[in-house]
Amino acid sequence: MKTNTQIRNRILRKIQRIPADRLKELEVFVSKLEETTNKKEKNLSFAGAWKNIDDNLFNELTENLLDRRRRNKRRINE
């Protein structure tokens, strides 16, 4: 099994062999990978945020959710 360092080094060696006219394409691809990773990490940063929320507050938030969304939608459309 290869380590992350070995895999990264292998990828870097392959990048060195890519023709200059294809580097922009590679950069775009890597940027897309990076964006996907950042979004996932950003979303996961909220994990457990509501773990200790008071039961009454949670019920109030969820029971009135649809009404609040309807009211906010009207404000946005006005």
C-alpha positions in Angstrom: 0.0 0.0 0.0 1.4 3.4 -1.0 1.5 6.3 1.4 0.0 9.7 0.6 3.5 11.1 0.1 4.4 8.4 -2.4 1.1 9.0 -4.4 1.7 12.8 -4.4 5.3 12.4 -5.6 4.1 10.0 -8.4 1.4 12.6 -9.4 4.0 15.4 -9.4 6.3 13.4 -11.6 3.5 12.9 -14.1 2.7 16.6 -14.0 6.3 17.3 -15.0 5.8 15.3 -18.2 2.6 17.1 -19.3 3.0 19.4 -22.3 2.9 23.2 -21.5 -0.2 23.7 -23.7 -2.2 21.3 -21.5 -1.2 22.9 -18.1 -4.2 25.3 -18.0 -6.5 22.3 -18.5 -4.9 20.5 -15.6 -5.1 23.6 -13.4 -8.9 23.9 -14.1 -9.3 20.2 -13.2 -7.3 20.5 -10.0 -9.3 23.6 -9.0 -12.6 21.7 -9.5 -11.3 19.0 -7.3 -10.2 21.5 -4.7 -13.6 23.3 -4.7 -15.4 20.0 -4.2 -13.2 19.1 -1.3 -13.6 22.5 0.3 -17.4 22.4 0.0 -17.5 19.0 1.7 -15.2 20.2 4.5 -17.3 23.3 4.9 -20.5 21.3 5.2 -19.0 18.9 7.6 -17.8 21.7 9.8 -21.5 22.1 10.9 -21.7 18.4 12.0 -23.0 18.3 15.6 -23.8 22.0 15.7 -27.3 21.2 17.0 -26.3 18.4 19.3 -27.0 20.3 22.5 -30.0 22.3 21.3 -32.9 22.6 23.8 -35.8 20.3 22.9 -38.3 23.1 23.1 -36.3 25.4 20.8 -35.8 22.6 18.3 -39.5 21.8 18.3 -40.4 25.5 17.8 -37.9 25.8 14.9 -39.1 22.7 13.1 -42.9 23.2 13.7 -42.9 26.7 12.4 -40.4 26.2 9.6 -42.8 26.1 6.7 -44.6 29.3 7.9 -41.3 31.2 8.2 -40.2 30.1 4.8 -43.5 31.3 3.2 -43.2 34.7 5.0 -39.6 35.1 3.9 -40.4 34.1 0.3 -43.0 36.8 0.1 -40.4 39.4 1.3 -37.9 38.3 -1.3 -40.5 38.4 -4.1 -41.8 41.9 -3.2 
